[in-house]
Structures are given as structure tokens and as C-alpha cells.
Amino acid sequence: MKKKYEIKKTTEEDVKSALLKKALGYVAEEVVEEYIKDQDDNLILNKRKVTSKVVPADIPAVKVVLDLIKDDDFSSMSDEELMQEKDRLLELLNNYEEVNDDN
């Protein structure tokens, strides 16, 4: 039985987030389940295996992110906008460190 995938409207932020995730690396979980049929043809979970896979940082993605950062014009930002950007980048760094500390 094929799964139907829902098509999600992608925003620019979604694309940037995915690019950053690929640039920093991440941990992906894979779940494999095996079912058996009982006497009444009902499916019963027989085995379930959860594995974690470390996806390393992707160098081409890092280059793209760095190019995007260079293109940002920080000189036109207000002090408040700069502080928000600083906080956003620190949060990303903390999330990256947490993912890497778990492994």
C-alpha cells in the first residue's frame, strides 16, 4: 500500500530552515515496523526498530549559507534588529550543539 504524501506550501523561511539544517547536520530517526496477520486477518505489530542516523554537515550547503549571510546588509539594520538576529543565530548554534552532544 502506497502512502499518500500531503503537499505542503513551502515558504522562503521553510527553504532557509531546511538549507541551514543541511549545512549544520542533524540526526534523523528511522522507524521500521513489521506486522503479522492473526487468524482473523488483523495486523499485529511484531517488531519495531528505531534507529538514529547522523547526517553530517554538507559543505556545499555551508557555502550557500555563507553566501546568503554575506548578501545580508547588516549596516541598514537597527540596533534592535541586530540584537534579534544575534539571538536567532545564537539559538541556532545552541540547537546545533545539542544535536551534536546527543551523539
PyMOL commands that set and color helices and strands:
alter all, ss='L'
color gray80, all
select helices_A, chain A and resi 12-24+59-71+74-76+79-101
alter helices_A, ss='H'
color red, helices_A
select strands_A, chain A and resi 26-37+43-55
alter strands_A, ss='S'
color yellow, strands_A
deselect
rebuild
show_as cartoon
